[in-house]
Amino acid sequence: MKPTRFLASSIRRLDPGAFALVMATGIVSIDAGQHGMPVLARALFALNALAFLVLLALSGLRLLHARREMLDDFANPARGAGFLTFVAASCVLASQCMLVVPLPRWAVALTVLGAVGWICLLYLLLLAVITGQRKPGFRRSINGGWLVAVVSTQSLAVAITLLVAHGHAAPALGWLFAALCLYLVGAALYLILITLIFYRLLFLPLPASGFTPPYWINMGALAITTLAGSLLMLHAPARPPLGALVPFIKGFTLFFWASATWWIPLLAILELWRHGMRHVRLRYEVDDWDIVFPLGMYTVGTNALAQALDLDLLQPVADIGVYVSLLAWLLVAVGAVLHWRRALRA
């Protein structure tokens, strides 16, 4: 009975942002593959595919057996954006199916799944939050987790661009144009949401316990925007109309990379303040994957930008960053295993 009760409890309390595990593992796998670690990259891909299927099954069971809790989470401004991690996870896994292992059909299927999820979840989420009559207030509603809307949009742009680059999407010009539009929509969403998040950080009281891992998506959303723009620069055709927009994409993408770089020291200092000065206990939570994903994405985005701009001086940043992201993934993974083992024993 204990395993049954544990499974039922896990389904009922499944975090809306649980697919961040797949996002983080996927980007670290891609990162390892780009830095001469193919065996590790494939091992992480296998683990990631399994995690995606398990989370998909748990989400389906939650929809069937705990629909009320799921709908409450969806309509909650503080938690609802977490459901968009499903979109980003699908697209990151699709990118793995092109960059880590040659599975083009799975890449296409996962990109389509991500696109359908993006259309349905993003608009339904906005509808639920806008029309909801019970709202917890600005201070409790806005956090870095809202930027998953940007991450999901840019992850779809990345997956489509990679499909075009590998010859799995035609006509190429039409799909690249769609990816460019998604890139710009993601950029617009970031500029809107980060204004609200920055206002919350600067002008409203923030307890140490309130500085949660999703605030790292402040940087991660910029990092994946950098990756999307860099891939567009590398694969956009030289002829008009997209070729004429490449200089604009270059400047905009460098702007986002510089902003992502600026965020890293501030976020690290706030983590030291949270745990070192305010003594918030270090313990595993699902949101910890929201730290791993931005670190891995910053490395992959920097690597792509170095190629797109032919800037070799950026390459050492990516070469060091891969080990930082691998270490972060390992620490959080160990914490997750210990947490689940304690939960099973309890």
C-alpha positions in Angstrom: 0.0 0.0 0.0 2.8 2.4 0.7 4.1 2.6 -2.9 0.5 3.1 -4.0 -0.1 5.9 -1.6 3.2 7.5 -2.5 2.3 7.4 -6.2 -1.2 8.8 -5.5 0.3 11.6 -3.4 3.0 12.3 -6.1 0.3 12.6 -8.8 -1.9 14.9 -6.7 1.0 17.2 -5.7 2.9 17.1 -9.0 4.6 20.5 -9.5 3.4 22.3 -12.6 7.0 23.1 -13.4 8.2 19.4 -13.1 9.2 19.3 -16.8 12.1 21.7 -15.9 13.9 18.4 -15.1 13.7 17.5 -18.8 14.7 21.0 -19.9 17.8 21.0 -17.7 18.9 17.5 -18.5 18.4 18.1 -22.2 20.4 21.3 -22.4 23.3 19.8 -20.4 23.3 16.8 -22.7 23.5 19.1 -25.8 26.2 21.0 -24.0 28.3 17.9 -23.3 27.9 16.7 -26.9 29.2 20.1 -28.2 32.3 19.8 -26.0 33.5 16.4 -27.0 31.6 14.2 -24.5 29.4 12.1 -26.8 29.0 9.1 -24.5 27.8 11.3 -21.6 25.5 13.3 -24.0 23.8 10.1 -25.2 23.5 8.7 -21.6 21.8 11.9 -20.6 19.6 11.7 -23.6 18.4 8.2 -22.6 17.7 9.4 -19.1 15.9 12.5 -20.4 13.7 10.5 -22.7 12.7 8.3 -19.8 12.0 11.2 -17.5 9.9 12.9 -20.2 7.7 9.8 -20.6 7.4 9.3 -16.8 6.3 13.0 -16.3 4.0 12.8 -19.3 2.3 9.7 -17.7 2.1 11.4 -14.3 0.6 14.5 -15.8 -2.0 12.4 -17.6 -2.9 10.6 -14.4 -3.2 13.9 -12.6 -5.5 15.2 -15.3 -7.7 12.1 -14.8 -7.6 11.7 -11.0 -6.8 15.2 -9.6 -8.3 17.5 -12.1 -9.5 20.1 -9.6 -5.9 20.5 -8.1 -4.5 20.7 -11.6 -7.0 23.4 -12.7 -6.4 25.4 -9.5 -2.7 25.4 -10.2 -3.3 26.4 -13.8 -5.5 29.4 -12.9 -3.0 30.5 -10.1 -0.9 33.4 -11.4 2.0 32.3 -9.1 2.1 28.7 -10.5 0.3 28.5 -13.8 3.2 29.5 -16.0 5.0 26.3 -14.8 2.8 24.3 -17.2 4.7 25.8 -20.1 7.8 23.8 -19.0 6.1 21.0 -21.0 6.4 23.0 -24.2 10.1 23.8 -23.5 10.8 20.2 -22.5 9.3 18.9 -25.8 11.3 21.3 -27.9 14.6 20.7 -26.0 14.1 16.9 -26.4 13.5 17.5 -30.1 16.7 19.5 -30.3 18.5 16.5 -28.6 17.0 14.3 -31.3 18.9 16.3 -33.9 22.1 17.3 -32.1 22.8 14.3 -29.8 21.3 11.3 -31.6 20.0 11.1 -35.2 16.2 10.6 -34.6 14.7 13.1 -37.2 11.1 11.6 -37.0 11.1 11.9 -33.3 12.4 15.5 -33.6 9.6 16.4 -35.9 6.9 14.8 -33.7 8.2 16.4 -30.5 8.4 19.9 -32.2 4.8 19.5 -33.4 3.8 18.4 -29.8 5.6 21.5 -28.5 3.9 23.8 -31.0 0.5 22.5 -30.2 1.2 22.8 -26.5 2.5 26.3 -26.9 -0.6 27.5 -28.7 -3.0 25.8 -26.3 -1.3 26.3 -23.0 -0.1 29.9 -23.5 -3.4 31.3 -24.6 -5.4 29.2 -22.1 -3.1 30.3 -19.3 -3.5 34.0 -20.2 -7.3 33.6 -20.5 -7.5 31.8 -17.1 -5.3 34.4 -15.4 -7.0 37.5 -17.0 -10.6 36.3 -16.4 -9.9 34.9 -12.9 -11.8 36.6 -10.1 -9.6 35.6 -7.2 -6.0 36.9 -7.6 -3.4 36.7 -4.9 -2.0 40.1 -5.5 1.0 41.4 -7.4 3.7 40.6 -4.8 2.6 36.9 -4.6 1.8 36.5 -8.3 4.8 37.7 -10.2 8.2 35.9 -10.1 10.8 34.6 -12.5 8.7 31.6 -13.3 6.5 33.7 -15.6 9.5 33.9 -17.9 8.9 30.3 -18.9 6.5 31.9 -21.4 9.6 33.3 -23.1 11.6 30.1 -22.7 8.8 28.0 -24.3 8.5 30.5 -27.2 12.2 30.6 -27.9 12.6 26.8 -27.5 10.1 26.4 -30.3 12.0 28.9 -32.5 15.2 26.9 -31.8 13.6 23.5 -32.7 12.1 24.8 -35.9 15.4 26.4 -37.0 17.3 23.2 -36.3 14.7 21.2 -38.3 15.3 23.5 -41.2 19.1 23.3 -40.8 19.0 19.5 -40.9 16.7 19.4 -43.9 13.6 18.2 -42.1 11.3 21.2 -42.7 10.2 22.6 -46.0 9.8 25.2 -47.4 12.9 26.4 -45.5 12.1 30.1 -46.0 8.6 29.8 -44.6 9.7 27.9 -41.5 12.7 30.2 -40.9 10.3 33.1 -41.1 8.1 31.4 -38.5 11.1 30.9 -36.3 12.1 34.5 -36.7 8.6 35.7 -35.7 8.7 33.4 -32.6 12.1 34.9 -31.7 10.7 38.4 -31.8 7.5 37.4 -29.9 9.7 35.9 -27.2 11.8 39.0 -27.1 8.7 41.2 -26.7 7.4 38.9 -23.9 10.7 39.2 -22.1 10.8 42.9 -22.2 7.2 43.1 -20.8 7.6 40.5 -18.1 11.1 41.5 -16.9 9.9 45.0 -16.2 7.3 43.7 -13.8 9.7 41.3 -12.2 12.4 43.9 -11.8 9.8 46.3 -10.2 8.9 43.5 -7.8 12.6 42.9 -6.8 13.4 46.6 -6.4 10.4 48.2 -4.8 8.6 45.5 -2.8 9.9 43.6 0.3 11.5 40.3 -0.7 12.2 37.8 2.1 15.1 35.5 1.7 12.8 32.6 1.3 11.0 34.5 -1.5 14.1 34.5 -3.7 13.3 31.2 -5.3 15.2 29.3 -8.0 12.8 30.4 -10.8 14.4 33.9 -10.6 17.3 32.4 -12.4 15.1 32.2 -15.5 15.7 36.0 -15.6 19.0 35.0 -17.1 17.9 31.7 -18.7 15.3 33.4 -20.9 17.9 35.7 -22.2 20.3 32.8 -22.8 17.8 30.8 -24.9 16.9 34.0 -26.8 20.6 34.3 -27.6 20.6 30.7 -28.9 17.6 31.3 -31.0 19.0 34.5 -32.6 22.4 32.9 -33.2 20.9 29.9 -35.0 18.9 32.2 -37.1 22.0 34.1 -38.0 23.8 30.8 -38.9 21.0 29.4 -41.0 19.1 32.3 -42.5 19.4 32.4 -46.3 21.7 35.1 -47.7 19.1 36.3 -50.1 16.2 38.7 -49.2 14.0 39.0 -47.3 15.6 37.2 -44.3 19.1 38.0 -45.4 18.4 41.7 -45.0 17.4 41.2 -41.4 20.5 39.4 -40.3 22.3 42.7 -39.1 19.3 43.5 -37.0 19.2 40.0 -35.5 23.0 40.2 -34.8 22.7 43.4 -32.8 19.5 42.3 -30.9 21.0 38.9 -30.1 24.3 40.4 -28.7 22.1 42.7 -26.6 20.4 39.8 -25.0 23.6 37.9 -24.5 25.2 40.9 -22.7 22.1 41.2 -20.6 22.2 37.5 -19.6 25.9 37.9 -18.7 25.0 40.9 -16.5 22.4 38.9 -14.6 24.8 36.1 -13.5 26.8 38.0 -10.8 23.6 39.5 -9.3 21.8 36.2 -9.1 24.9 34.6 -7.5 25.2 37.4 -4.9 21.5 37.0 -4.1 22.0 33.2 -3.6 24.8 34.0 -1.2 22.6 36.4 0.6 19.8 33.9 0.8 21.8 30.9 2.1 24.9 32.6 3.6 23.4 35.7 5.4 19.8 34.7 5.9 20.5 31.0 6.5 17.7 29.6 4.3 18.2 25.9 4.5 19.7 24.1 1.4 17.3 21.3 0.5 16.1 19.9 -2.8 13.0 21.2 -4.5 11.7 20.8 -8.0 12.5 24.4 -8.8 16.2 23.7 -8.4 16.2 22.6 -12.0 15.4 26.2 -12.9 19.0 27.0 -11.9 20.6 24.2 -13.9 18.7 25.0 -17.1 19.8 28.7 -17.3 23.5 27.7 -16.6 23.5 25.1 -19.3 21.6 27.3 -21.8 24.0 30.2 -21.2 26.9 27.9 -22.2 25.1 26.6 -25.3 23.9 30.1 -26.3 27.4 31.5 -25.9 28.9 28.7 -28.0 26.4 29.4 -30.8 26.9 33.2 -30.6 30.7 32.7 -30.9 30.1 30.8 -34.1 27.5 33.2 -35.5 29.7 36.3 -34.9 33.0 34.5 -35.5 34.1 35.7 -32.1 36.7 33.2 -30.8 37.2 35.3 -27.6 33.8 34.0 -26.4 34.7 30.3 -26.8 36.6 30.0 -23.4 33.4 31.1 -21.7 31.5 28.2 -23.2 34.4 25.8 -22.5 34.4 26.6 -18.8 30.6 26.9 -18.6 30.1 23.3 -19.7 31.7 22.0 -16.5 29.7 24.5 -14.3 26.5 23.3 -15.8 27.5 19.6 -15.4 28.4 20.2 -11.8 25.1 22.0 -11.1 23.2 19.1 -12.8 25.0 16.5 -10.7 24.4 18.3 -7.4 20.7 18.8 -8.1 20.3 15.2 -9.3 21.9 13.9 -6.2 19.6 16.1 -4.1 16.6 14.8 -6.0 17.6 11.1 -5.5 18.1 11.6 -1.8 14.8 13.5 -1.5 12.8 10.8 -3.3 14.4 8.1 -1.3 13.5 9.8 2.0 9.9 10.3 0.7 9.6 6.6 -0.1 10.9 5.6 3.3 8.5 8.1 5.0 
